[in-house]
Amino acid sequence: MARGWGKSEEDLPAEREAERAGRETPGAAAGDPRRRAELQAIELSLARIADQLSKTVNADRRRALEAARAELEERKKRL
């Protein structure tokens, strides 16, 4: 058989490592696309709330934003 047609022994460990890396993604939400999407949405909302809190001077608005932030943090913990 001509050289270059089969897999060499040097390629096999690298292929096994790549397969293992593809299967073992860290994090609780890494395996489920819906959970990943929900986590990303929560993170974006938290960032938006943090931005608004840095600009808000109205006490009532601050309380509402802080309540929303606490609710999102709780949802994030449950994921």
Biopython code that builds the backbone (N, CA, C, O; Angstrom):
import numpy as np
from Bio.PDB.StructureBuilder import StructureBuilder

atoms = [
    (1, "MET", "N", (0.839, -1.167, 0.000)),
    (1, "MET", "CA", (0.000, 0.000, 0.000)),
    (1, "MET", "C", (0.895, 1.245, 0.000)),
    (1, "MET", "O", (1.943, 1.265, 0.645)),
    (2, "ALA", "N", (0.476, 2.264, -0.718)),
    (2, "ALA", "CA", (1.256, 3.487, -0.819)),
    (2, "ALA", "C", (1.184, 4.274, 0.480)),
    (2, "ALA", "O", (0.189, 4.234, 1.202)),
    (3, "ARG", "N", (2.247, 4.975, 0.749)),
    (3, "ARG", "CA", (2.282, 5.797, 1.953)),
    (3, "ARG", "C", (1.298, 6.963, 1.842)),
    (3, "ARG", "O", (1.060, 7.486, 0.753)),
    (4, "GLY", "N", (0.724, 7.366, 2.993)),
    (4, "GLY", "CA", (-0.177, 8.501, 3.007)),
    (4, "GLY", "C", (-1.639, 8.126, 2.951)),
    (4, "GLY", "O", (-2.500, 8.996, 3.081)),
    (5, "TRP", "N", (-1.946, 6.842, 2.760)),
    (5, "TRP", "CA", (-3.351, 6.441, 2.650)),
    (5, "TRP", "C", (-3.957, 6.029, 3.979)),
    (5, "TRP", "O", (-5.176, 6.088, 4.139)),
    (6, "GLY", "N", (-3.161, 5.625, 4.909)),
    (6, "GLY", "CA", (-3.685, 5.185, 6.199)),
    (6, "GLY", "C", (-3.341, 6.176, 7.299)),
    (6, "GLY", "O", (-2.584, 7.124, 7.090)),
    (7, "LYS", "N", (-3.907, 5.943, 8.462)),
    (7, "LYS", "CA", (-3.605, 6.792, 9.610)),
    (7, "LYS", "C", (-2.322, 6.302, 10.252)),
    (7, "LYS", "O", (-2.128, 5.102, 10.448)),
    (8, "SER", "N", (-1.469, 7.221, 10.571)),
    (8, "SER", "CA", (-0.228, 6.821, 11.225)),
    (8, "SER", "C", (-0.465, 6.702, 12.730)),
    (8, "SER", "O", (-1.445, 7.224, 13.261)),
    (9, "GLU", "N", (0.429, 6.024, 13.389)),
    (9, "GLU", "CA", (0.305, 5.852, 14.840)),
    (9, "GLU", "C", (0.442, 7.184, 15.573)),
    (9, "GLU", "O", (-0.090, 7.343, 16.672)),
    (10, "GLU", "N", (1.140, 8.129, 14.983)),
    (10, "GLU", "CA", (1.299, 9.440, 15.618)),
    (10, "GLU", "C", (-0.012, 10.230, 15.618)),
    (10, "GLU", "O", (-0.225, 11.065, 16.498)),
    (11, "ASP", "N", (-0.895, 9.977, 14.641)),
    (11, "ASP", "CA", (-2.158, 10.699, 14.542)),
    (11, "ASP", "C", (-3.196, 10.223, 15.548)),
    (11, "ASP", "O", (-4.055, 11.006, 15.956)),
    (12, "LEU", "N", (-3.139, 8.974, 15.953)),
    (12, "LEU", "CA", (-4.181, 8.396, 16.796)),
    (12, "LEU", "C", (-4.328, 9.083, 18.159)),
    (12, "LEU", "O", (-5.456, 9.397, 18.541)),
    (13, "PRO", "N", (-3.254, 9.330, 18.911)),
    (13, "PRO", "CA", (-3.449, 10.008, 20.208)),
    (13, "PRO", "C", (-4.034, 11.418, 20.065)),
    (13, "PRO", "O", (-4.834, 11.842, 20.899)),
    (14, "ALA", "N", (-3.648, 12.127, 19.035)),
    (14, "ALA", "CA", (-4.180, 13.472, 18.825)),
    (14, "ALA", "C", (-5.669, 13.421, 18.507)),
    (14, "ALA", "O", (-6.434, 14.266, 18.972)),
    (15, "GLU", "N", (-6.083, 12.434, 17.718)),
    (15, "GLU", "CA", (-7.506, 12.288, 17.399)),
    (15, "GLU", "C", (-8.312, 11.920, 18.631)),
    (15, "GLU", "O", (-9.412, 12.437, 18.832)),
    (16, "ARG", "N", (-7.776, 11.034, 19.456)),
    (16, "ARG", "CA", (-8.480, 10.656, 20.685)),
    (16, "ARG", "C", (-8.631, 11.864, 21.609)),
    (16, "ARG", "O", (-9.688, 12.066, 22.208)),
    (17, "GLU", "N", (-7.581, 12.654, 21.721)),
    (17, "GLU", "CA", (-7.629, 13.851, 22.574)),
    (17, "GLU", "C", (-8.667, 14.848, 22.054)),
    (17, "GLU", "O", (-9.392, 15.452, 22.845)),
    (18, "ALA", "N", (-8.743, 15.023, 20.754)),
    (18, "ALA", "CA", (-9.715, 15.945, 20.167)),
    (18, "ALA", "C", (-11.138, 15.455, 20.408)),
    (18, "ALA", "O", (-12.027, 16.258, 20.692)),
    (19, "GLU", "N", (-11.363, 14.160, 20.300)),
    (19, "GLU", "CA", (-12.691, 13.610, 20.573)),
    (19, "GLU", "C", (-13.062, 13.812, 22.032)),
    (19, "GLU", "O", (-14.192, 14.190, 22.341)),
    (20, "ARG", "N", (-12.123, 13.563, 22.926)),
    (20, "ARG", "CA", (-12.362, 13.714, 24.359)),
    (20, "ARG", "C", (-12.656, 15.173, 24.697)),
    (20, "ARG", "O", (-13.544, 15.451, 25.504)),
    (21, "ALA", "N", (-11.936, 16.091, 24.101)),
    (21, "ALA", "CA", (-12.150, 17.517, 24.360)),
    (21, "ALA", "C", (-13.520, 17.962, 23.873)),
    (21, "ALA", "O", (-14.147, 18.821, 24.493)),
    (22, "GLY", "N", (-13.987, 17.398, 22.785)),
    (22, "GLY", "CA", (-15.300, 17.741, 22.260)),
    (22, "GLY", "C", (-16.432, 17.240, 23.140)),
    (22, "GLY", "O", (-17.486, 17.872, 23.213)),
    (23, "ARG", "N", (-16.228, 16.128, 23.799)),
    (23, "ARG", "CA", (-17.266, 15.550, 24.658)),
    (23, "ARG", "C", (-17.269, 16.176, 26.039)),
    (23, "ARG", "O", (-18.337, 16.293, 26.639)),
    (24, "GLU", "N", (-16.143, 16.577, 26.563)),
    (24, "GLU", "CA", (-16.019, 17.039, 27.942)),
    (24, "GLU", "C", (-15.946, 18.557, 28.000)),
    (24, "GLU", "O", (-14.872, 19.114, 28.227)),
    (25, "THR", "N", (-17.058, 19.225, 27.801)),
    (25, "THR", "CA", (-17.077, 20.671, 27.938)),
    (25, "THR", "C", (-17.429, 21.024, 29.369)),
    (25, "THR", "O", (-18.415, 20.515, 29.902)),
    (26, "PRO", "N", (-16.643, 21.888, 30.005)),
    (26, "PRO", "CA", (-16.885, 22.216, 31.404)),
    (26, "PRO", "C", (-18.110, 23.100, 31.579)),
    (26, "PRO", "O", (-18.536, 23.786, 30.650)),
    (27, "GLY", "N", (-18.668, 23.073, 32.777)),
    (27, "GLY", "CA", (-19.803, 23.928, 33.090)),
    (27, "GLY", "C", (-21.106, 23.159, 33.045)),
    (27, "GLY", "O", (-21.258, 22.218, 32.266)),
    (28, "ALA", "N", (-22.047, 23.563, 33.888)),
    (28, "ALA", "CA", (-23.328, 22.867, 33.976)),
    (28, "ALA", "C", (-24.175, 23.097, 32.739)),
    (28, "ALA", "O", (-24.900, 22.199, 32.312)),
    (29, "ALA", "N", (-24.097, 24.281, 32.160)),
    (29, "ALA", "CA", (-24.959, 24.611, 31.024)),
    (29, "ALA", "C", (-24.298, 24.316, 29.685)),
    (29, "ALA", "O", (-24.890, 24.575, 28.637)),
    (30, "ALA", "N", (-23.090, 23.783, 29.701)),
    (30, "ALA", "CA", (-22.354, 23.615, 28.451)),
    (30, "ALA", "C", (-22.974, 22.574, 27.532)),
    (30, "ALA", "O", (-22.860, 22.703, 26.313)),
    (31, "GLY", "N", (-23.617, 21.558, 28.063)),
    (31, "GLY", "CA", (-24.145, 20.504, 27.224)),
    (31, "GLY", "C", (-25.503, 20.787, 26.626)),
    (31, "GLY", "O", (-25.854, 20.183, 25.612)),
    (32, "ASP", "N", (-26.272, 21.668, 27.202)),
    (32, "ASP", "CA", (-27.641, 21.919, 26.776)),
    (32, "ASP", "C", (-27.734, 23.294, 26.115)),
    (32, "ASP", "O", (-27.510, 24.307, 26.778)),
    (33, "PRO", "N", (-28.057, 23.349, 24.830)),
    (33, "PRO", "CA", (-28.111, 24.645, 24.142)),
    (33, "PRO", "C", (-29.139, 25.609, 24.734)),
    (33, "PRO", "O", (-28.918, 26.819, 24.758)),
    (34, "ARG", "N", (-30.263, 25.069, 25.212)),
    (34, "ARG", "CA", (-31.270, 25.961, 25.816)),
    (34, "ARG", "C", (-30.752, 26.604, 27.088)),
    (34, "ARG", "O", (-30.956, 27.797, 27.315)),
    (35, "ARG", "N", (-30.086, 25.821, 27.913)),
    (35, "ARG", "CA", (-29.527, 26.358, 29.164)),
    (35, "ARG", "C", (-28.435, 27.378, 28.866)),
    (35, "ARG", "O", (-28.336, 28.412, 29.525)),
    (36, "ARG", "N", (-27.613, 27.067, 27.856)),
    (36, "ARG", "CA", (-26.559, 28.005, 27.458)),
    (36, "ARG", "C", (-27.153, 29.320, 27.008)),
    (36, "ARG", "O", (-26.665, 30.387, 27.380)),
    (37, "ALA", "N", (-28.215, 29.250, 26.200)),
    (37, "ALA", "CA", (-28.863, 30.460, 25.700)),
    (37, "ALA", "C", (-29.501, 31.246, 26.837)),
    (37, "ALA", "O", (-29.423, 32.474, 26.864)),
    (38, "GLU", "N", (-30.133, 30.542, 27.778)),
    (38, "GLU", "CA", (-30.749, 31.230, 28.909)),
    (38, "GLU", "C", (-29.692, 31.885, 29.793)),
    (38, "GLU", "O", (-29.884, 33.006, 30.265)),
    (39, "LEU", "N", (-28.586, 31.195, 30.015)),
    (39, "LEU", "CA", (-27.495, 31.762, 30.810)),
    (39, "LEU", "C", (-26.925, 33.005, 30.140)),
    (39, "LEU", "O", (-26.626, 33.994, 30.810)),
    (40, "GLN", "N", (-26.774, 32.956, 28.820)),
    (40, "GLN", "CA", (-26.262, 34.111, 28.096)),
    (40, "GLN", "C", (-27.236, 35.281, 28.198)),
    (40, "GLN", "O", (-26.811, 36.424, 28.362)),
    (41, "ALA", "N", (-28.534, 35.011, 28.102)),
    (41, "ALA", "CA", (-29.541, 36.066, 28.221)),
    (41, "ALA", "C", (-29.500, 36.693, 29.612)),
    (41, "ALA", "O", (-29.624, 37.909, 29.753)),
    (42, "ILE", "N", (-29.330, 35.873, 30.621)),
    (42, "ILE", "CA", (-29.246, 36.394, 31.990)),
    (42, "ILE", "C", (-28.010, 37.263, 32.143)),
    (42, "ILE", "O", (-28.078, 38.343, 32.730)),
    (43, "GLU", "N", (-26.884, 36.802, 31.621)),
    (43, "GLU", "CA", (-25.643, 37.583, 31.709)),
    (43, "GLU", "C", (-25.795, 38.942, 31.018)),
    (43, "GLU", "O", (-25.342, 39.960, 31.542)),
    (44, "LEU", "N", (-26.428, 38.958, 29.851)),
    (44, "LEU", "CA", (-26.633, 40.221, 29.143)),
    (44, "LEU", "C", (-27.551, 41.149, 29.933)),
    (44, "LEU", "O", (-27.311, 42.354, 30.007)),
    (45, "SER", "N", (-28.596, 40.587, 30.518)),
    (45, "SER", "CA", (-29.511, 41.399, 31.325)),
    (45, "SER", "C", (-28.804, 41.960, 32.547)),
    (45, "SER", "O", (-29.016, 43.117, 32.910)),
    (46, "LEU", "N", (-27.973, 41.160, 33.179)),
    (46, "LEU", "CA", (-27.217, 41.641, 34.343)),
    (46, "LEU", "C", (-26.265, 42.764, 33.958)),
    (46, "LEU", "O", (-26.098, 43.726, 34.709)),
    (47, "ALA", "N", (-25.650, 42.648, 32.807)),
    (47, "ALA", "CA", (-24.752, 43.705, 32.342)),
    (47, "ALA", "C", (-25.526, 44.995, 32.071)),
    (47, "ALA", "O", (-25.063, 46.086, 32.404)),
    (48, "ARG", "N", (-26.701, 44.861, 31.467)),
    (48, "ARG", "CA", (-27.533, 46.036, 31.186)),
    (48, "ARG", "C", (-27.991, 46.697, 32.484)),
    (48, "ARG", "O", (-27.988, 47.924, 32.593)),
    (49, "ILE", "N", (-28.384, 45.890, 33.463)),
    (49, "ILE", "CA", (-28.815, 46.424, 34.754)),
    (49, "ILE", "C", (-27.658, 47.135, 35.453)),
    (49, "ILE", "O", (-27.846, 48.207, 36.029)),
    (50, "ALA", "N", (-26.475, 46.551, 35.405)),
    (50, "ALA", "CA", (-25.309, 47.186, 36.028)),
    (50, "ALA", "C", (-25.027, 48.537, 35.375)),
    (50, "ALA", "O", (-24.694, 49.503, 36.061)),
    (51, "ASP", "N", (-25.159, 48.603, 34.060)),
    (51, "ASP", "CA", (-24.954, 49.869, 33.352)),
    (51, "ASP", "C", (-25.992, 50.899, 33.781)),
    (51, "ASP", "O", (-25.656, 52.055, 34.039)),
    (52, "GLN", "N", (-27.251, 50.479, 33.857)),
    (52, "GLN", "CA", (-28.308, 51.404, 34.250)),
    (52, "GLN", "C", (-28.153, 51.853, 35.701)),
    (52, "GLN", "O", (-28.424, 53.008, 36.027)),
    (53, "LEU", "N", (-27.718, 50.945, 36.570)),
    (53, "LEU", "CA", (-27.498, 51.319, 37.966)),
    (53, "LEU", "C", (-26.402, 52.374, 38.099)),
    (53, "LEU", "O", (-26.472, 53.242, 38.969)),
    (54, "SER", "N", (-25.403, 52.296, 37.245)),
    (54, "SER", "CA", (-24.311, 53.274, 37.323)),
    (54, "SER", "C", (-24.759, 54.663, 36.884)),
    (54, "SER", "O", (-24.110, 55.656, 37.213)),
    (55, "LYS", "N", (-25.873, 54.742, 36.137)),
    (55, "LYS", "CA", (-26.340, 56.023, 35.620)),
    (55, "LYS", "C", (-27.560, 56.576, 36.363)),
    (55, "LYS", "O", (-27.886, 57.755, 36.232)),
    (56, "THR", "N", (-28.230, 55.724, 37.142)),
    (56, "THR", "CA", (-29.498, 56.106, 37.753)),
    (56, "THR", "C", (-29.280, 56.820, 39.081)),
    (56, "THR", "O", (-28.487, 56.387, 39.918)),
    (57, "VAL", "N", (-30.004, 57.921, 39.253)),
    (57, "VAL", "CA", (-29.953, 58.658, 40.523)),
    (57, "VAL", "C", (-31.280, 58.563, 41.275)),
    (57, "VAL", "O", (-31.326, 58.837, 42.474)),
    (58, "ASN", "N", (-32.349, 58.183, 40.596)),
    (58, "ASN", "CA", (-33.665, 58.059, 41.206)),
    (58, "ASN", "C", (-33.686, 56.843, 42.132)),
    (58, "ASN", "O", (-33.374, 55.734, 41.699)),
    (59, "ALA", "N", (-34.049, 57.039, 43.399)),
    (59, "ALA", "CA", (-34.019, 55.975, 44.403)),
    (59, "ALA", "C", (-35.000, 54.852, 44.077)),
    (59, "ALA", "O", (-34.672, 53.677, 44.236)),
    (60, "ASP", "N", (-36.199, 55.208, 43.622)),
    (60, "ASP", "CA", (-37.181, 54.175, 43.275)),
    (60, "ASP", "C", (-36.695, 53.318, 42.107)),
    (60, "ASP", "O", (-36.855, 52.098, 42.115)),
    (61, "ARG", "N", (-36.113, 53.954, 41.126)),
    (61, "ARG", "CA", (-35.585, 53.225, 39.963)),
    (61, "ARG", "C", (-34.445, 52.302, 40.379)),
    (61, "ARG", "O", (-34.353, 51.174, 39.894)),
    (62, "ARG", "N", (-33.569, 52.777, 41.281)),
    (62, "ARG", "CA", (-32.462, 51.957, 41.777)),
    (62, "ARG", "C", (-32.982, 50.713, 42.488)),
    (62, "ARG", "O", (-32.458, 49.617, 42.287)),
    (63, "ARG", "N", (-34.017, 50.880, 43.325)),
    (63, "ARG", "CA", (-34.591, 49.735, 44.037)),
    (63, "ARG", "C", (-35.167, 48.727, 43.056)),
    (63, "ARG", "O", (-34.998, 47.521, 43.234)),
    (64, "ALA", "N", (-35.836, 49.203, 42.038)),
    (64, "ALA", "CA", (-36.405, 48.301, 41.033)),
    (64, "ALA", "C", (-35.302, 47.546, 40.294)),
    (64, "ALA", "O", (-35.418, 46.343, 40.061)),
    (65, "LEU", "N", (-34.243, 48.245, 39.931)),
    (65, "LEU", "CA", (-33.130, 47.593, 39.238)),
    (65, "LEU", "C", (-32.423, 46.585, 40.139)),
    (65, "LEU", "O", (-32.032, 45.511, 39.682)),
    (66, "GLU", "N", (-32.257, 46.924, 41.412)),
    (66, "GLU", "CA", (-31.609, 46.000, 42.342)),
    (66, "GLU", "C", (-32.466, 44.758, 42.573)),
    (66, "GLU", "O", (-31.933, 43.657, 42.714)),
    (67, "ALA", "N", (-33.794, 44.926, 42.612)),
    (67, "ALA", "CA", (-34.683, 43.777, 42.746)),
    (67, "ALA", "C", (-34.592, 42.888, 41.511)),
    (67, "ALA", "O", (-34.556, 41.663, 41.625)),
    (68, "ALA", "N", (-34.554, 43.498, 40.345)),
    (68, "ALA", "CA", (-34.424, 42.734, 39.103)),
    (68, "ALA", "C", (-33.093, 41.996, 39.065)),
    (68, "ALA", "O", (-33.026, 40.848, 38.628)),
    (69, "ARG", "N", (-32.039, 42.655, 39.520)),
    (69, "ARG", "CA", (-30.717, 42.018, 39.549)),
    (69, "ARG", "C", (-30.716, 40.812, 40.489)),
    (69, "ARG", "O", (-30.161, 39.766, 40.155)),
    (70, "ALA", "N", (-31.335, 40.955, 41.662)),
    (70, "ALA", "CA", (-31.394, 39.850, 42.615)),
    (70, "ALA", "C", (-32.168, 38.665, 42.034)),
    (70, "ALA", "O", (-31.778, 37.512, 42.220)),
    (71, "GLU", "N", (-33.255, 38.951, 41.336)),
    (71, "GLU", "CA", (-34.041, 37.885, 40.719)),
    (71, "GLU", "C", (-33.234, 37.157, 39.639)),
    (71, "GLU", "O", (-33.275, 35.931, 39.544)),
    (72, "LEU", "N", (-32.508, 37.917, 38.835)),
    (72, "LEU", "CA", (-31.688, 37.296, 37.793)),
    (72, "LEU", "C", (-30.550, 36.475, 38.380)),
    (72, "LEU", "O", (-30.222, 35.407, 37.862)),
    (73, "GLU", "N", (-29.947, 36.967, 39.459)),
    (73, "GLU", "CA", (-28.872, 36.211, 40.118)),
    (73, "GLU", "C", (-29.426, 34.890, 40.658)),
    (73, "GLU", "O", (-28.758, 33.859, 40.578)),
    (74, "GLU", "N", (-30.625, 34.918, 41.199)),
    (74, "GLU", "CA", (-31.251, 33.697, 41.703)),
    (74, "GLU", "C", (-31.516, 32.709, 40.564)),
    (74, "GLU", "O", (-31.257, 31.515, 40.707)),
    (75, "ARG", "N", (-32.029, 33.202, 39.443)),
    (75, "ARG", "CA", (-32.264, 32.346, 38.283)),
    (75, "ARG", "C", (-30.958, 31.747, 37.777)),
    (75, "ARG", "O", (-30.910, 30.586, 37.373)),
    (76, "LYS", "N", (-29.913, 32.544, 37.805)),
    (76, "LYS", "CA", (-28.601, 32.084, 37.340)),
    (76, "LYS", "C", (-28.081, 30.951, 38.237)),
    (76, "LYS", "O", (-27.487, 29.992, 37.744)),
    (77, "LYS", "N", (-28.305, 31.063, 39.545)),
    (77, "LYS", "CA", (-27.866, 30.021, 40.480)),
    (77, "LYS", "C", (-28.597, 28.704, 40.232)),
    (77, "LYS", "O", (-28.020, 27.626, 40.376)),
    (78, "ARG", "N", (-29.886, 28.804, 39.854)),
    (78, "ARG", "CA", (-30.684, 27.606, 39.632)),
    (78, "ARG", "C", (-30.288, 26.860, 38.360)),
    (78, "ARG", "O", (-30.588, 25.674, 38.221)),
    (79, "LEU", "N", (-29.624, 27.536, 37.443)),
    (79, "LEU", "CA", (-29.177, 26.869, 36.215)),
    (79, "LEU", "C", (-28.035, 25.991, 36.532)),
    (79, "LEU", "O", (-27.499, 25.330, 35.642)),
]
sb = StructureBuilder()
sb.init_structure("model")
sb.init_model(0)
sb.init_chain("A")
sb.init_seg("    ")
for serial, (resi, resn, name, xyz) in enumerate(atoms, 1):
    if name == "N":
        sb.init_residue(resn, " ", resi, " ")
    sb.init_atom(name, np.array(xyz, "f"), 0.0, 1.0, " ", f" {name:<3s}", serial, name[0])
structure = sb.get_structure()
